[in-house]
Amino acid sequence: MAKRQSAHTDDGLHYLKAELARLPTGPGVYRMLSTTGAVLYVGKARNLKARVTQYTQPTRLPVRIRKMVFETRQLITVQTHTEAEALLLEANLIKSLKPKYNITLRDDSSYVSVVITGDDTPLIRSHRGAQRAKAKGDTYFGPYPSAGSVYQTLDFMERVFKLRTCSDTTFAHRTRPCLKYDLKRCSGPCVGKITPTDYATDVGAAKQFLRGERTAVLALLQDQMNTAAAAMQYETAATVRDRIKAISALTEASGAVTHILPEGDVFALIAQGGKACIQAFYYRNGQHVGNHVFWPVYAAESDNEAELMRVFLALHYAARPAPMRIVTNVAPAESAMLAEALSTVAGRSVKIETPQRGEKAEIVARALANAEAALTRKLAERGNWQAQLAELAKLLGSATITRLECTDISNISGKHAVASQVCAGAEGMEKARYRKYKIQTKDTPDDYAMLREVYTRRMARMRQEPPDQWPQVLLVDGGKGQLNVLAECAKAADLWQTPNAPPNAPHLVGVAKGEERDKGLETFWHATPQGTKQLAIPHNSPLIFVLQKIRDEAHRFAITFHRNSRATALSASRLDDIAGVGPTKKKALLQHFGSVAAVRGASLSQLEDVPGLGKALAQLVFDYFQG
């Protein structure tokens, strides 16, 4: 890895020109850094020297990239064996570093897969995260776009193929069939209700079904039914017949079934008005199982949709394996190399297609129509949002408002008190700027004290931020009392109405609920040097709805954080105080004994019998409760 600091603090262009002679000509990844060490850009190249040379020709660069080059003061390069390896490294670095000038994708969701294990008697279950168990013979299907689609799939698999879903421990200690056997959702392999051969046949059929091979599965079941009927095993034949009916009914009930795309992801890209929208359709088992809209952040002046699609796909599959087929409306740049890289990560062949005719092209057209509709709505919403922020700026006497923060407190009689801080910008809510606060003011129902603590911490952090990053408005959920607390904190931090306050100090606004807490009857107060005055916002004004949305989002965010904090506190136990007992050991103890009280009353030999605990840790637990 090469790392060099610019000697030219006034011009990154001269620095890059000076570096050209020392750059390698092989594939790799480069990072451009600013004076402060912030990552400006991450890129990959087949030839690092040739790629960086392009940045030394400013007349051929867009304005935004010329600005990036001027800010560059440091260049870090990493050589790789292949360009495909460079692409994977580039995607991982963009995802983790979030460079200022890169296309970025705000998509941190962890998709869920279905797995059939490689045990002697395989089980079927959901799986979230990396597929680390392939060495055990596990077979993965997916990932699916939502947990709901996975649970629907698992429910269907239980009803039709009756594979076990219990853990290995439960399976090994079964002496009688469980309730799922009685409900005809498991074939009972744990107690020999089905032969290993027949169970293996069902497992094979289940795998075929999940791969989208429905015709083959139906043919197999048809043969099984005919064989059972010929042998006068009519009950078995009836069971198989019900499976055939269930699969046929599923196919007929879904209008989004395709035989041309048993497993694949479809992406349609459209870019206009400085925004890009990508609509994704997901197909599993030949069925449309979900969709998602992505809004990648990119350079608005760039019209290179092929490069945008390439980077999007690389980022999208950086944290999840790609399916066998990826279908797009815009062929990604360097498509063959991208497919090679995704195949390496997935451990199987991945094909990228851009169909021009046929059923796949029709599916892409439907995705594109959805993307166009979503982008039209987004642009209209953005225009309205910007108009309302301009109206608010006029009411507050501000030149412009590009960022607004709102804070809310959530607690129950002072217990588990938390606060939320949400941020809104020119295009809507900016979730990357959301913040959570755990209130240090303990066990008191004084909301004013809690709010004072939160804003004291917020003002201290604001003083460490560049002024151009400050919000122009601080909105507090509450009336004059809460607004007065906000004003006190702002004065104490020299951020409002003091001789040392900067000219761009934020405006302070409070929103008081209407009579009987009716939504739509809120009153908005503005703290000014002349005192607190009510903002004259007409009833049912679009601005009212925008401010309500921001306030409601702060309330939702605070409530969610409070519930999670309360649940975490309630799940805590005395076991958490024992050194060496982490979440896994704690779970093993509670599963074995049923309660903390039972663990406390257990003998040393009983503790040693807990699977995975060990004698040393058993002694620690015993001594803790006996001490």
JOKA-V828729 format. One record per residue. N is the residue number from 1. OMEGA is omega as a letter, one per 40 degrees, with the letter a starting at -180 (none if undefined). BURIAL is # if it has 16 or more other ideal C-beta (glycine too) atoms within 10 Angstrom, else .. Layout:
N OMEGA BURIAL
N OMEGA BURIAL
This chain:
1 i .
2 a .
3 a .
4 a .
5 a .
6 i #
7 i .
8 a .
9 a .
10 a .
11 i .
12 a #
13 i #
14 i .
15 a #
16 i #
17 a .
18 a .
19 a #
20 a .
21 a .
22 a .
23 i #
24 a .
25 i .
26 i #
27 i #
28 a #
29 i #
30 i #
31 i #
32 a #
33 i #
34 i #
35 a .
36 a .
37 i .
38 a .
39 i #
40 a #
41 i #
42 i #
43 i #
44 a #
45 i #
46 i .
47 a .
48 a #
49 a #
50 a .
51 a #
52 i #
53 a .
54 i .
55 a #
56 i #
57 a .
58 a .
59 a .
60 a .
61 i .
62 a .
63 a .
64 a .
65 i #
66 i #
67 i .
68 i #
69 a #
70 a .
71 a #
72 i #
73 a #
74 i #
75 i #
76 i .
77 i #
78 i #
79 i #
80 a #
81 a .
82 i .
83 i #
84 i #
85 i #
86 i #
87 a #
88 i #
89 i #
90 a #
91 a #
92 i #
93 i #
94 a #
95 a #
96 a .
97 a #
98 a .
99 a #
100 a .
101 i #
102 i #
103 a #
104 a #
105 i #
106 a .
107 a #
108 a .
109 i .
110 a .
111 a #
112 i #
113 i #
114 a #
115 i #
116 a #
117 a #
118 i .
119 i .
120 i .
121 a #
122 i #
123 i #
124 a #
125 i #
126 i #
127 i #
128 i .
129 a .
130 i .
131 a #
132 a .
133 a .
134 a .
135 i .
136 a .
137 i .
138 i #
139 a #
140 i #
141 a #
142 e #
143 i #
144 a #
145 a #
146 i #
147 a .
148 a .
149 i #
150 a #
151 i .
152 i .
153 a #
154 i #
155 i .
156 a .
157 i #
158 a #
159 a .
160 a #
161 i #
162 i #
163 a #
164 i #
165 a #
166 i #
167 i .
168 i .
169 i .
170 a .
171 a #
172 a .
173 i .
174 i #
175 i .
176 a .
177 i .
178 a #
179 a .
180 i #
181 i #
182 i .
183 i .
184 i .
185 i #
186 a #
187 i #
188 i #
189 a #
190 a #
191 i .
192 i .
193 i .
194 a #
195 i .
196 i .
197 i .
198 i .
199 i #
200 i .
201 i .
202 i #
203 i #
204 i .
205 i #
206 i #
207 i #
208 a #
209 a #
210 i #
211 i #
212 a #
213 a #
214 a #
215 i .
216 i .
217 i #
218 i #
219 i .
220 a #
221 i #
222 i .
223 i .
224 a #
225 i #
226 i .
227 a .
228 i #
229 i .
230 i .
231 i .
232 i .
233 a .
234 i .
235 i .
236 i #
237 i #
238 i .
239 i #
240 i #
241 i #
242 i .
243 i #
244 i #
245 a .
246 i .
247 i #
248 i .
249 i .
250 a #
251 a #
252 a .
253 a .
254 i .
255 a .
256 i .
257 i #
258 i #
259 a .
260 a .
261 a #
262 i #
263 a #
264 i #
265 a #
266 a #
267 i #
268 a #
269 i #
270 a #
271 i #
272 i .
273 i .
274 i .
275 i #
276 i #
277 i #
278 i #
279 i #
280 i #
281 a #
282 i #
283 i #
284 a #
285 a #
286 a #
287 i #
288 a #
289 i #
290 i #
291 a #
292 i #
293 i .
294 i #
295 a #
296 i #
297 a .
298 i #
299 a #
300 a .
301 a .
302 i .
303 a .
304 a .
305 i #
306 i #
307 i #
308 i #
309 i #
310 a #
311 i #
312 a #
313 i #
314 i #
315 a #
316 a #
317 i #
318 a #
319 a #
320 a #
321 i #
322 i #
323 a #
324 a #
325 i #
326 a #
327 a #
328 i #
329 i #
330 i #
331 a .
332 i #
333 i .
334 a #
335 a #
336 i .
337 i #
338 i #
339 i #
340 a #
341 i #
342 i #
343 i #
344 a .
345 a #
346 a #
347 i .
348 a .
349 i .
350 a #
351 i .
352 a #
353 i #
354 a #
355 i #
356 i .
357 i .
358 a .
359 i .
360 i #
361 i .
362 i .
363 i #
364 i #
365 i .
366 i #
367 i #
368 i #
369 i .
370 i #
371 i #
372 i .
373 i .
374 a #
375 i #
376 i .
377 a .
378 a #
379 i #
380 i .
381 i .
382 i #
383 i .
384 a .
385 a #
386 i #
387 a .
388 i #
389 i #
390 i .
391 i #
392 i #
393 i #
394 a .
395 a #
396 a #
397 a .
398 i #
399 a .
400 i .
401 i #
402 a .
403 a #
404 i #
405 i #
406 a #
407 i #
408 i #
409 i #
410 i #
411 i #
412 a .
413 i .
414 a #
415 i .
416 a #
417 i #
418 i #
419 i #
420 i #
421 i #
422 a #
423 i #
424 i #
425 a #
426 a .
427 i #
428 a #
429 i #
430 a .
431 i .
432 a .
433 i .
434 i #
435 i #
436 i .
437 i #
438 a .
439 i #
440 i .
441 a #
442 i .
443 i .
444 i .
445 a .
446 a .
447 i #
448 i .
449 i .
450 a #
451 i #
452 i #
453 a #
454 a #
455 i #
456 i .
457 a #
458 a #
459 i #
460 i .
461 a .
462 i #
463 i .
464 a .
465 i .
466 a .
467 a .
468 i .
469 a .
470 i #
471 i #
472 a #
473 i #
474 a #
475 i #
476 i #
477 a #
478 a #
479 a #
480 a .
481 i .
482 i #
483 i #
484 i #
485 i #
486 a #
487 i #
488 a #
489 a #
490 i #
491 a .
492 a .
493 a #
494 i .
495 a #
496 i #
497 i .
498 i .
499 a .
500 a .
501 i .
502 a .
503 a .
504 i .
505 a #
506 i #
507 a #
508 a #
509 i #
510 i #
511 a #
512 a #
513 a .
514 i .
515 a .
516 i .
517 a .
518 i .
519 a .
520 i .
521 a .
522 i #
523 a .
524 a #
525 a #
526 i #
527 a #
528 i .
529 i .
530 a .
531 a .
532 i .
533 a .
534 i .
535 a #
536 i .
537 a #
538 i .
539 a .
540 i .
541 i .
542 i .
543 i #
544 a #
545 i .
546 a #
547 i #
548 a .
549 i #
550 i #
551 i #
552 i .
553 i #
554 i #
555 i #
556 a .
557 i #
558 a #
559 i .
560 i .
561 a #
562 i #
563 i .
564 i .
565 i #
566 a #
567 i .
568 a .
569 a .
570 a .
571 i .
572 i .
573 i .
574 i .
575 a #
576 a .
577 a .
578 i #
579 i .
580 i .
581 i #
582 a .
583 a .
584 i .
585 i #
586 i #
587 i .
588 i .
589 a #
590 i .
591 a .
592 a #
593 i #
594 a .
595 i .
596 i .
597 i .
598 i .
599 a #
600 a .
601 a .
602 i #
603 a .
604 a .
605 i .
606 i .
607 i #
608 i #
609 a .
610 a #
611 i .
612 a .
613 a #
614 a .
615 a .
616 a .
617 i #
618 i #
619 i .
620 i #
621 a #
622 a #
623 a .
624 a #
625 i .
626 a .
627 none .
